[in-house]
């Protein structure tokens, strides 16, 4: 996240007027459909698209980085369950069971 920058900004003359934030999960098929639909949006090149990831996946990153029709950047959730699965935000050995009642 500290090294993010706007990709494709050199291809477009306009300063982005609108920002679109897309929360990306693990479903590359749906992301591909979304990106294809964005391609047909009128004046999309005047937007900045931010892809916010909660999971790191090389295939998804290659898909996003192949975008050439709009300025975009990627950010990654710093405490992903993918990496922090045994501590917060994941389940820790010191945590109460997930479905414990309030009384217990």
Buried (B, 14 or more C-beta within 10 A) or exposed (E): EEEEEBBBBEEBEEEBEEEBEBEBEEEBEEBEEEBEEBEEEEEBBBBBBBBEBBBEBEEBBEBBEEBEBBBBBBEBBEEBEBEBEEEEEBEEEEEEEEEEEEEE
